[in-house]
Amino acid sequence: MLRVLALLGLFLTTACATVTQGTTATIAVTTEPAGATCTVSRDGSPIAVVNPTPGTVTISRSSRDLAVRCERQGFQPAVATAPAGFQPMTMGNLLIGGLIGVAVDAASGAISTYPANVALTLPPGQFGTTEAREAWFATRRREIDQATEARIATARAACPERSRGAPTACDMEVSFIEGERAEQLRLLAEQERASPLPRT
């Protein structure tokens, strides 16, 4: 009986995600073309730099999104958001460790997760025609949609059968991926509006 109580106490005081996932995250940053300098910021403050790309950074986990800005001579800067997502394991922590375990994970940052990879494509410094600019950004939008649909298909394939319509951790993952797509498309639209017009 005492052993059972001891084990229960251990579960209640040990945060599942903190132990298994840790409080840091490693993110691979790639660009097209390679050889860019990328700054990773959180809350407006730089916290890591990749120079040159491709490269990786190891940062502390947080519930705050990351902003990644990449620059390379001869190209326009590219900006992307690495959103802080909900760690599905936290649902298990709530069941096993209760609110205490969730609170520990929240304090350590382990309740959140970042994408393992952030890829940015830098627009050319100048487009020859308006049509060329429109075609370039249309291609980027298709690439974002195709990559997102592939990730969603993978996530859904891993989902178990729903129980009484209750959402699963896989459903949360799909929602997170769709949120990433929306943010990527928003940033791409901003980039297109700011792209220099063709010379006349």
NUMARVO-63145 format. One line per 3 residues: number of its first residue (from 1); their letters; for each residue x, y, z of N, C-alpha, C. Coordinates in Angstrom, 3 decimals. Example, Ala and Ser with C-alpha at 12.3 -4.5 7.8 and 13.67 -1.06 7.14 Angstrom:
BEGIN
1> AS> 13.190,-5.690,7.800,12.300,-4.500,7.800,13.200,-3.300,7.800  12.850,-2.250,7.080,13.670,-1.060,7.140,12.900,0.030,7.870
This chain:
BEGIN
1> MLR> 0.832,-1.200,0.000,0.000,0.000,0.000,0.869,1.253,0.000  1.886,1.240,0.862,2.785,2.389,0.932,3.508,2.600,-0.388  3.854,1.481,-1.022,4.560,1.587,-2.304,3.656,2.217,-3.362
4> VLA> 2.371,1.813,-3.341,1.418,2.375,-4.288,1.264,3.875,-4.058  1.161,4.273,-2.792,1.030,5.695,-2.467,2.263,6.472,-2.884  3.433,5.866,-2.723,4.669,6.530,-3.112,4.719,6.748,-4.615
7> LLG> 4.320,5.719,-5.357,4.295,5.845,-6.810,3.282,6.893,-7.257  2.140,6.937,-6.594,1.123,7.929,-6.925,1.650,9.331,-6.666  2.349,9.485,-5.547,2.929,10.789,-5.237,3.954,11.205,-6.276
10> LFL> 4.716,10.240,-6.752,5.710,10.537,-7.788,5.031,11.028,-9.045  3.940,10.379,-9.447,3.203,10.804,-10.646,2.622,12.189,-10.464  2.165,12.500,-9.266,1.524,13.790,-9.035,2.509,14.940,-9.016
13> TTA> 3.751,14.663,-8.682,4.715,15.747,-8.547,5.701,15.818,-9.697  5.664,14.828,-10.582,6.585,14.829,-11.712,5.828,15.149,-12.983  6.233,16.182,-13.691,5.529,16.573,-14.912,5.954,15.688,-16.054
16> CAT> 4.972,15.113,-16.730,5.242,14.155,-17.800,6.048,14.775,-18.927  5.593,15.895,-19.473,6.277,16.497,-20.611,7.639,17.037,-20.219  7.750,17.564,-18.995,9.029,18.104,-18.558,10.091,17.021,-18.538
19> VTQ> 9.706,15.839,-18.061,10.670,14.745,-17.954,11.009,14.181,-19.320  9.990,13.913,-20.142,10.234,13.207,-21.390,10.643,14.119,-22.532  10.160,15.371,-22.542,10.447,16.274,-23.652,11.527,17.301,-23.318
22> GTT> 11.738,17.559,-22.032,12.737,18.547,-21.643,12.200,19.963,-21.777  13.041,20.923,-21.433,12.620,22.324,-21.467,13.270,23.092,-22.621  13.953,22.399,-23.518,14.545,23.049,-24.684,14.050,22.389,-25.961
25> ATI> 14.153,23.116,-27.050,13.750,22.596,-28.354,14.836,22.915,-29.367  15.097,21.993,-30.274,16.062,22.198,-31.352,15.301,22.388,-32.660  15.591,23.468,-33.356,14.904,23.806,-34.592,15.913,23.909,-35.720
28> AVT> 15.645,23.223,-36.819,16.482,23.315,-38.014,15.937,24.439,-38.894  16.810,25.349,-39.293,16.414,26.485,-40.133,17.087,26.332,-41.491  16.283,26.284,-42.543,16.802,26.172,-43.904,16.217,27.290,-44.762
31> TEP> 16.961,27.667,-45.781,16.481,28.691,-46.705,16.766,28.284,-48.142  15.977,28.845,-49.026,16.204,28.698,-50.458,16.337,30.099,-51.037  17.523,30.514,-51.479,18.765,29.741,-51.507,19.411,29.648,-50.118
34> AGA> 20.365,28.725,-49.998,21.103,28.580,-48.751,22.080,29.747,-48.602  22.735,29.796,-47.443,23.740,30.826,-47.217,23.196,32.115,-46.653  21.981,32.073,-46.087,21.385,33.278,-45.506,21.724,33.366,-44.026
37> TCT> 21.550,34.559,-43.485,21.687,34.775,-42.048,20.293,34.927,-41.465  19.967,34.090,-40.489,18.629,34.091,-39.908,18.692,34.398,-38.414  17.829,35.296,-37.989,17.731,35.657,-36.585,16.412,35.154,-36.027
40> VSR> 16.490,34.439,-34.916,15.300,33.921,-34.240,15.008,34.825,-33.047  13.790,35.362,-33.006,13.416,36.288,-31.937,12.163,35.806,-31.220  12.051,36.243,-29.973,10.843,35.970,-29.190,10.503,37.226,-28.405
43> DGS> 9.262,37.655,-28.536,8.819,38.894,-27.900,9.671,40.082,-28.330  10.120,40.060,-29.588,10.881,41.175,-30.125,12.359,41.183,-29.785  12.815,40.194,-29.047,14.227,40.135,-28.650,14.918,38.941,-29.309
46> PIA> 16.058,39.170,-29.983,16.795,38.054,-30.603,17.266,37.062,-29.545  17.108,35.770,-29.839,17.554,34.747,-28.891,18.510,33.752,-29.538  18.603,33.752,-30.879,19.516,32.821,-31.554,19.734,33.284,-32.987
49> VVN> 20.871,32.870,-33.555,21.216,33.228,-34.928,21.746,31.997,-35.648  21.318,31.822,-36.895,21.884,30.803,-37.776,22.629,31.532,-38.877  23.910,31.301,-38.996,24.727,31.984,-40.004,25.907,31.108,-40.391
52> PTP> 25.885,30.535,-41.595,24.824,30.632,-42.609,23.858,29.462,-42.491  22.780,29.559,-43.268,21.858,28.432,-43.371,22.406,27.410,-44.369  22.075,26.142,-44.201,21.215,25.572,-43.164,21.936,25.431,-41.835
55> GTV> 21.176,25.429,-40.761,21.753,25.288,-39.434,20.657,25.016,-38.423  21.052,24.796,-37.184,20.094,24.514,-36.119,20.314,25.446,-34.944  19.262,25.639,-34.178,19.350,26.406,-32.939,18.665,25.610,-31.841
58> TIS> 19.160,25.738,-30.635,18.539,25.123,-29.471,18.096,26.238,-28.539  16.809,26.278,-28.256,16.254,27.357,-27.454,15.368,26.791,-26.358  15.046,27.614,-25.394,14.148,27.192,-24.331,12.718,27.144,-24.859
61> RSS> 11.945,26.194,-24.384,10.540,26.114,-24.759,9.766,27.252,-24.095  8.704,27.667,-24.739,7.888,28.759,-24.218,6.528,28.706,-24.893  5.568,29.358,-24.298,4.246,29.468,-24.918,4.199,30.608,-25.924
64> RDL> 5.328,31.326,-26.089,5.409,32.449,-27.014,5.886,31.989,-28.388  5.283,32.531,-29.431,5.712,32.227,-30.792,7.105,32.789,-31.065  7.767,32.190,-32.063,9.070,32.676,-32.500,8.928,33.387,-33.840
67> AVR> 9.717,34.413,-34.043,9.798,35.087,-35.343,11.172,34.788,-35.928  11.196,34.334,-37.179,12.451,34.006,-37.856,12.588,34.932,-39.068  13.655,35.702,-39.103,13.913,36.621,-40.221,15.242,36.247,-40.858
70> CER> 15.213,36.042,-42.183,16.415,35.634,-42.904,16.758,36.653,-43.985  18.050,36.904,-44.156,18.524,37.863,-45.149,19.711,37.285,-45.910  19.793,37.663,-47.177,20.930,37.285,-48.003,21.076,38.328,-49.101
73> QGF> 22.306,38.698,-49.367,22.549,39.741,-50.359,21.970,39.334,-51.717  21.296,40.289,-52.367,20.707,40.037,-53.667,19.287,39.507,-53.614  18.758,39.309,-52.401,17.398,38.794,-52.230,16.645,39.653,-51.218
76> QPA> 15.339,39.574,-51.300,14.518,40.237,-50.302,14.522,39.419,-49.014  14.386,40.080,-47.866,14.298,39.328,-46.607,13.036,38.466,-46.585  13.097,37.393,-45.850,11.933,36.520,-45.653,11.688,36.380,-44.156
79> VAT> 10.424,36.365,-43.786,10.044,36.257,-42.376,9.069,35.109,-42.213  9.232,34.354,-41.150,8.314,33.249,-40.853,8.061,33.212,-39.356  6.934,32.635,-38.998,6.593,32.438,-37.590,6.696,30.963,-37.252
82> APA> 7.379,30.664,-36.154,7.406,29.296,-35.621,6.467,29.298,-34.416  5.219,28.871,-34.604,4.235,28.994,-33.527,4.483,28.012,-32.394  4.210,28.467,-31.204,4.289,27.590,-30.041,3.012,26.782,-29.993
85> GFQ> 3.148,25.471,-30.072,1.973,24.606,-30.096,1.776,23.912,-28.767  0.576,23.373,-28.578,0.223,22.635,-27.374,0.800,21.240,-27.450  1.481,20.821,-26.398,2.090,19.490,-26.353,1.012,18.456,-26.061
88> PMT> 0.659,17.588,-27.037,-0.399,16.601,-26.804,-0.161,15.752,-25.559  1.107,15.535,-25.208,1.406,14.715,-24.041,0.827,15.317,-22.769  0.576,16.636,-22.785,0.036,17.285,-21.611,-1.324,16.720,-21.245
91> MGN> -2.083,16.236,-22.245,-3.365,15.624,-21.943,-3.167,14.395,-21.063  -2.144,13.604,-21.367,-1.843,12.455,-20.524,-1.372,12.889,-19.159  -0.645,13.983,-19.118,-0.152,14.496,-17.852,-1.313,14.936,-16.973
94> LLI> -2.357,15.495,-17.608,-3.519,15.922,-16.841,-4.205,14.720,-16.211  -4.261,13.604,-16.960,-4.917,12.407,-16.445,-4.086,11.730,-15.359  -2.754,11.728,-15.556,-1.885,11.010,-14.610,-1.462,11.905,-13.460
97> GGL> -0.991,13.096,-13.798,-0.430,13.974,-12.776,-1.371,15.040,-12.288  -2.538,15.161,-12.913,-3.481,16.161,-12.462,-3.011,17.572,-12.759  -3.660,18.518,-12.138,-3.334,19.915,-12.378,-1.931,20.268,-11.908
100> IGV> -1.427,19.526,-10.930,-0.064,19.803,-10.444,0.931,19.562,-11.555  0.795,18.421,-12.238,1.721,18.101,-13.323,1.635,19.114,-14.439  0.404,19.533,-14.799,0.243,20.525,-15.850,0.887,21.836,-15.449
103> AVD> 0.732,22.226,-14.184,1.322,23.480,-13.713,2.838,23.442,-13.804  3.425,22.278,-13.480,4.884,22.154,-13.584,5.323,22.284,-15.029  4.600,21.621,-15.937,4.928,21.709,-17.360,4.803,23.138,-17.860
106> AAS> 3.759,23.840,-17.423,3.557,25.217,-17.874,4.694,26.104,-17.396  5.121,25.914,-16.159,6.196,26.735,-15.615,7.522,26.467,-16.306  7.749,25.213,-16.695,9.022,24.862,-17.323,9.042,25.157,-18.814
109> GAI> 7.857,25.353,-19.401,7.778,25.566,-20.835,7.567,24.282,-21.606  7.616,23.144,-20.930,7.488,21.854,-21.616,6.079,21.604,-22.119  5.119,22.407,-21.664,3.748,22.251,-22.139,3.628,22.659,-23.602
112> STY> 4.615,23.411,-24.104,4.585,23.913,-25.476,5.623,23.209,-26.333  5.427,23.286,-27.639,6.382,22.701,-28.570,6.520,23.601,-29.782  7.666,23.553,-30.431,7.906,24.319,-31.648,8.094,23.356,-32.823
115> PAN> 7.856,23.843,-34.047,8.129,22.987,-35.214,9.602,22.567,-35.233  9.851,21.340,-35.663,11.237,20.859,-35.728,12.010,21.525,-36.857  11.290,21.993,-37.877,11.939,22.606,-39.038,11.219,23.894,-39.424
118> VAL> 12.013,24.899,-39.781,11.480,26.144,-40.323,12.200,26.395,-41.647  11.438,26.449,-42.731,12.022,26.644,-44.060,11.495,27.940,-44.660  12.385,28.764,-45.182,11.999,30.027,-45.789,12.570,30.120,-47.199
121> TLP> 11.794,30.703,-48.096,12.255,30.967,-49.455,12.359,32.472,-49.632  13.547,32.948,-49.968,13.766,34.383,-50.123,13.394,34.820,-51.540  12.531,35.822,-51.675,12.170,36.299,-53.017,13.364,36.964,-53.693
124> PGQ> 13.400,36.935,-55.009,14.467,37.653,-55.727,14.464,39.137,-55.364  15.587,39.750,-55.482,15.674,41.174,-55.169,14.825,42.020,-56.085  14.623,41.569,-57.301,13.809,42.317,-58.261,13.182,41.352,-59.263
127> FGT> 11.891,41.542,-59.552,11.218,40.750,-60.563,11.222,41.516,-61.881  11.334,40.768,-62.981,11.381,41.413,-64.281,10.042,41.982,-64.717  8.941,41.287,-64.356,7.606,41.726,-64.749,6.633,41.474,-63.611
130> TEA> 5.485,42.124,-63.698,4.439,41.892,-62.705,3.979,40.444,-62.754  3.891,39.891,-63.967,3.475,38.496,-64.127,4.448,37.540,-63.454  5.739,37.851,-63.566,6.753,36.997,-62.945,6.614,37.016,-61.426
133> REA> 6.336,38.192,-60.887,6.149,38.300,-59.439,4.927,37.502,-58.997  3.822,37.659,-59.717,2.601,36.940,-59.365,2.799,35.432,-59.460  3.505,34.995,-60.481,3.749,33.562,-60.656,4.620,33.012,-59.536
136> WFA> 5.625,33.784,-59.129,6.532,33.332,-58.068,5.768,33.108,-56.770  4.937,34.066,-56.398,4.201,33.940,-55.139,3.093,32.900,-55.233  2.514,32.724,-56.417,1.513,31.668,-56.596,2.146,30.295,-56.381
139> TRR> 3.378,30.137,-56.859,4.092,28.875,-56.660,4.351,28.624,-55.187  4.737,29.674,-54.463,4.979,29.519,-53.032,3.705,29.099,-52.300  2.565,29.688,-52.685,1.305,29.323,-52.027,0.964,27.853,-52.278
142> REI> 1.174,27.394,-53.510,0.910,25.987,-53.809,1.820,25.078,-52.993  3.083,25.454,-52.864,4.019,24.640,-52.092,3.591,24.552,-50.633  3.137,25.672,-50.067,2.671,25.676,-48.680,1.460,24.766,-48.527
145> DQA> 0.498,24.870,-49.471,-0.705,24.039,-49.405,-0.368,22.554,-49.540  0.511,22.221,-50.477,0.869,20.817,-50.690,1.580,20.234,-49.472  2.521,20.993,-48.914,3.256,20.515,-47.746,2.322,20.358,-46.550
148> TEA> 1.393,21.294,-46.392,0.457,21.227,-45.273,-0.469,20.030,-45.405  -1.010,19.807,-46.607,-1.919,18.680,-46.806,-1.206,17.354,-46.559  0.059,17.267,-46.931,0.817,16.038,-46.694,0.996,15.797,-45.192
151> RIA> 1.274,16.856,-44.440,1.440,16.720,-42.988,0.116,16.341,-42.322  -0.979,16.950,-42.788,-2.291,16.637,-42.217,-2.658,15.183,-42.491  -2.381,14.704,-43.711,-2.684,13.313,-44.045,-1.909,12.359,-43.145
154> TAR> -0.646,12.686,-42.891,0.174,11.849,-42.006,-0.379,11.844,-40.589  -0.765,13.020,-40.103,-1.302,13.125,-38.745,-2.613,12.359,-38.606  -3.479,12.481,-39.598,-4.777,11.796,-39.535,-4.628,10.282,-39.654
157> AAC> -3.649,9.850,-40.410,-3.419,8.415,-40.548,-2.994,7.794,-39.226  -2.375,8.593,-38.385,-1.903,8.095,-37.087,-2.968,8.195,-36.007  -4.110,8.825,-36.330,-5.162,9.021,-35.327,-5.907,7.727,-35.047
160> PER> -6.122,7.412,-33.784,-6.955,6.247,-33.452,-8.424,6.580,-33.680  -9.250,5.567,-33.603,-10.687,5.796,-33.734,-11.163,6.699,-32.607  -12.029,7.647,-32.947,-12.556,8.543,-31.929,-13.501,7.789,-30.981
163> SRG> -13.496,8.216,-29.745,-14.408,7.652,-28.763,-15.494,8.673,-28.460  -16.711,8.374,-28.902,-17.873,9.223,-28.671,-17.646,10.647,-29.194  -16.900,10.759,-30.274,-16.706,12.068,-30.879,-15.738,12.974,-30.154
166> APT> -15.061,12.460,-29.119,-14.133,13.290,-28.360,-12.894,13.581,-29.197  -12.360,14.809,-29.141,-11.150,15.126,-29.900,-9.952,14.353,-29.364  -9.058,13.986,-30.252,-7.862,13.260,-29.865,-6.648,14.168,-29.977
169> ACD> -5.498,13.675,-29.508,-4.252,14.433,-29.640,-3.933,14.660,-31.110  -4.311,13.705,-31.970,-4.078,13.869,-33.405,-4.910,15.013,-33.967  -6.147,15.162,-33.471,-6.981,16.282,-33.900,-6.323,17.611,-33.532
172> MEV> -5.731,17.649,-32.363,-5.040,18.856,-31.927,-3.844,19.143,-32.821  -3.157,18.086,-33.243,-2.010,18.239,-34.135,-2.458,18.789,-35.489  -3.572,18.286,-36.008,-4.093,18.781,-37.286,-4.453,20.253,-37.175
175> SFI> -5.098,20.615,-36.072,-5.463,22.020,-35.869,-4.223,22.900,-35.818  -3.170,22.410,-35.176,-1.920,23.146,-35.081,-1.301,23.340,-36.465  -1.321,22.277,-37.279,-0.756,22.356,-38.628,-1.535,23.350,-39.483
178> EGE> -2.846,23.316,-39.377,-3.670,24.249,-40.150,-3.417,25.696,-39.721  -3.175,25.887,-38.438,-2.837,27.224,-37.953,-1.518,27.704,-38.522  -0.557,26.777,-38.633,0.726,27.123,-39.238,0.547,27.558,-40.688
181> RAE> -0.304,26.824,-41.427,-0.538,27.179,-42.824,-1.127,28.588,-42.933  -2.105,28.892,-42.102,-2.731,30.212,-42.147,-1.715,31.313,-41.886  -0.817,31.074,-40.943,0.194,32.083,-40.637,1.202,32.214,-41.776
184> QLR> 1.593,31.102,-42.374,2.527,31.149,-43.498,1.940,31.916,-44.677  0.668,31.676,-44.960,0.028,32.372,-46.070,-0.138,33.857,-45.771  -0.396,34.180,-44.531,-0.510,35.595,-44.156,0.809,36.323,-44.362
187> LLA> 1.893,35.718,-43.914,3.213,36.333,-44.081,3.589,36.424,-45.551  3.217,35.417,-46.332,3.527,35.441,-47.764,2.784,36.581,-48.454  1.533,36.802,-48.060,0.765,37.898,-48.644,1.395,39.245,-48.307
190> EQE> 1.861,39.388,-47.079,2.539,40.623,-46.689,3.809,40.813,-47.516  4.533,39.731,-47.722,5.767,39.783,-48.489,5.495,40.168,-49.936  4.417,39.650,-50.508,4.074,39.978,-51.894,3.713,41.455,-52.026
193> RAS> 2.961,41.974,-51.068,2.585,43.388,-51.121,3.795,44.301,-51.008  4.800,43.861,-50.237,5.987,44.686,-50.029,7.049,44.474,-51.108  6.831,43.478,-51.977,7.839,43.159,-53.009,7.948,44.309,-54.002
196> PLP> 9.175,44.699,-54.379,9.359,45.812,-55.304,8.670,45.560,-56.641  8.061,46.600,-57.169,7.428,46.489,-58.468,8.510,46.402,-59.565  8.169,45.796,-60.685,9.156,45.726,-61.780,9.571,47.110,-62.223
199> RT> 10.795,47.232,-62.663,11.285,48.511,-63.176,10.610,48.822,-64.514  10.289,50.072,-64.702,9.644,50.485,-65.954,10.544,51.441,-66.717
